[in-house]
Amino acid sequence: MPQLNPAPWFAILVFSWLVFLTILPPKIMAHSYPNEPTPQSTEKPKTEPWTWPWH
């Protein structure tokens, strides 16, 4: 049963994780979004009460 021999599969696992952790993050972090978020003000806008004609 070759699946139980950990020698080649462990090396493939370690190598693939090294590729994922060294090559892919800089490529992902270099991506720029077209709409950068703008910081919102923490002040609440002043609201005016509505005058409803209930009568």
Secondary structure, 3 states (H helix, E strand, C coil): CHHHCHHHHHHHHHHHHHHHHHCHHHHHHCCCCCCCCCCCCCCCCCCCCCCCCCC
